[in-house]
Amino acid sequence: MTNVANISWLSCYKPNPAATLRLFCFPYAGSSALIYRDWARRFPASVEVCPVQLPGRGSRLREKPFVRMDQLVKALLREMRPYLSSKPFAFFGHSMGAVIGFEIARLLRRENAALPVHVFVSGRGAPQLMRPKAPTYNLPDAAFKQELRRLKGTPSEVLAHPELMEVVMPLLRADFELIQTYTYTYEQPLNIPITALGGLEDEISREELEGWRAETTAAFSVRMFEGDHFYLTTNQQLLPPILAEELSLDGLGNEKPVSSCA
């Protein structure tokens, strides 16, 4: 039976070979698989949570991060492929991770391969609605730090620590370049249920989330939560049971979710 606990691209903190579905989780810019570390115990036993560890962070800190979406998606799918055939799977991605999951699903379709049973896109407006903005990944250090403060995704103690910033700045610049150089290309909508999720105080509006409806001919819904762009960090207890509920509508992962107080 395939085990995903020990390969570099996947960090399965709680391997569950008996699960009937795998949920691959893609990180937002500057983050690592650690953001999903506690999710496994908040899902029913039928779901194996498989956080994706991209190069340049965590256990892969010394590896060069990708700066082009098409190259990352192809390389990531090559590593994931052996783990997509043994049981059904779904994708969850936040912000940058939403685009990664979406593009991997489209690449799988182009290859006539097995598709995810559900795609969860979080904290990211529909790609066809995104308008080009002036890039920030190449700003001078002081201006780049100011942009990080505005986005509120980097802890203030990290921003104030020169040695830490020296470590994380190259990764943040690379991830920003990855998403800011991404170009959406129209394809026929996926025949996969899509759920778009967002924070009520995020600058990504509900209307932008609703735009994902155009990317599927299957079921679509929007779920909103208290919080800003990083609402998922303040909803760690609430979010996994809601995703499990959505998966149960697909007929998978349909055991009773683990208590949010676990």
N, C-alpha and C positions, 0 to 999 in steps of 0.2 A: 504494500500500500504506500502511495506516495506521501512523504513527509516533507513539510515546507519549513521546518524549524531552523535548519542550519545552512541555507543558501544565502549568499551575500545580499541579494536583492530583496529578500523577504525575511521579515523578522517576526515570526509567529511566536509570541511570548507564551502562549498556552496551546501547544499543539493538540489537535483534536481529530485524530484519524477517523473516528466514528461519525463525525458530522456529515450531514447530507448536503451541505452547501458551504462554499468558501466565499467570504467577503473580503475582497482586496481593497485596501484603504490607501489612498494616495495623499501625500502631505502638501501643505501650502508652502509658499516661498519662504526659505530660510529655516524650515522646520525639518524634523526627521520622523522616523517611525515611532519614536517615543510618545508622540502626541496621542497615539492609539493604544498605548501600553495597557490601560485598564479596561479596554472595551471588551475583551474576551469574556471576562467574568460578568458582564452586564447583558450578554446575549444568551439565548437559549442554547442548550447543548447541541442542537442540530446545526449551529453555525460555527464555523472555524474562521476566526478573524485573522487576516493575513496582512499586516501593515507592510507597505513597500518602503524599503530603505534605498534612497537614491544616492549616487556617488557624491562625495564631497561633504558628508555629514555623518555623525554618529560613528559607528564602527568602520565607516568608509571615508573618514575625514581626509585621508591622504590622497584619495582619488580625485581626479579632475571632474568637476560637475559639468553637465551638458548645458549648452547655451542656445541650442536649436531644438524646437519641439519635435520635428519630424525625426531627427536623429535619436532623440531620447526614446520616443515611442517605439521605434523599430528595435532598439537595443533592449528595452524593457520587455517587450513582447517576446523576444527571442528567449529571455530568461524565464518568463512566466509560462511559456507554452506547455512544458511538460505537466503543469499543474492545472491545466484548463480542460483536460480530457477525462479525468477520472470521476468528476462529479460536477453538478451545476455550480455556477459562480455568479457573483454580483460585484459591482464596483461602487465605491464611495470615494469622492474626492472633494476637498475644500479648496476654493480659490484656484490657484495654479493646478492643484490636484484634480479639480473638476474637469479642466481641459484635458489633462493627461488621460483620465478615465474615458472621456468622451472620444478622444482620438484613437485610443486603443480599440474601443468598441467598433469604430468605423473601419480601422485597419483589419480587424478580424472579419468584418463583413466583406471587405474587398478580397480577402483570401478565402472566402467561402468556408470559414472555420466556425466552430461553435461560438455562440454569442452569449454575453451575460444575460441572466434572467431579469436583471433590473440594473439601472444606472442611477445613482444618487449624485446630483451636482449641487454643491453647497457654496454659498458666498461668491458666486460668479454669475454675471449676467449672460444671457444667451449670446453665443459667439457672433451670430450674424448681426446683432445689434451693437456690438462694440465698435466705437469709433476710434481711429488712431489718435493717440495723445503724444505729446512730447516725451521722449524717453527720459527716464531718471537713472537708469543703471550706470550711465557714464558721467554723472555729475561729479564735481569735485567732492572730496571727502566731507567737508563741512556741510555742503548743501545736501549731500546724500544722507547724512545723519539727521538733518532737519526733516527730510522726507520720511525717514524711519520713525521719527517722533510723531509726525502727523498721522501716520498709519496705525500707531499704537500697538504694533505687533512685536516690537523688540523691547524687552524689559528695560526700564530706566537704569537699573544697576549695570546692565550690560553696556548700554550707550555711554555710561560714565566711566567705563573701565577700559583704558586704552589697549591693554594686552588682550582682553577678550575681543574687542572690536577688530583688532588686527587679525584674529582668527576667523571671525564670522563675516567680516566685510566682503572678502572674495566670494563666499558662498551666496550672500545676499545679492551682490552685483550679478552673479551668474544666473541666479534664479529670476531676478528682475529682467535680465536680458532674454532669458528663455521665454517668458510670458509676454514681454513687450515687443518682441520680434515675431511672435506667433501670428500667422495669417490664416484666417478662416477661409476655406474653400467649400463652395456649396456641393452637397451630395444629396441624394434622395434621403428622406427621413428614415431613421431606424425603426424597425418594428419591435421595439423593446420598451417596456414601461420606464418612464423617467419621472423621478421626483426631484424637484428643485427646492432647496432649503436656504433660508437666510435669516439674518438678524433684523429686527424691527428698526434698530437705530443705525443700520449699515448704510453706507452711501450707495450700495447696490440696491436699487429699488425693487419692489414687488413686480412692477411692470417689466423690468429687465429679466427677472426670474421667470415671469410668465412667458417670455419669449422662447424658452426652451420647448414650449408646446409644439412649435413648428418643426422640432427635430425628431419627432416620433409620430408614428401612426397608431401606436398602442396607448395604453393608459397614461395619463399625465396628472400630476397634482403639485401644488405648492404648499410647503409647510413653513410657517414663520415662528420665530422664537424671540424672547426677550434678549436684548444685547446688540452689540455692534458687529463689525466684520468678524470678530473672533468669538462670536456667540457660542461656538462649539466647546470652548474651554470652560465656559460657565454653565454649560448644559451637559456635562459629562455623564450625569446620572440619567437625564431625561432622554437624550438623543438615541442611544442604542435600543431601548425598548420600542421607540417609535419606528426605527428602521426595521426592527424585527416584525413589528405589526405590518408594515408595508410588504415585507417579504412573505408574510403569511397569506397575503392576498394573492400572491403568485403561486400559492400552494407549496411553498418551500420555507424552511426555517420556521415551521409553524408550531413548535412547542411553546409553552408558556415562557415568556421572557424572565430572565433572572431579576429578582427584586432590585430596584434602583438603590436600595439601602445596603446592598451586599458589600 
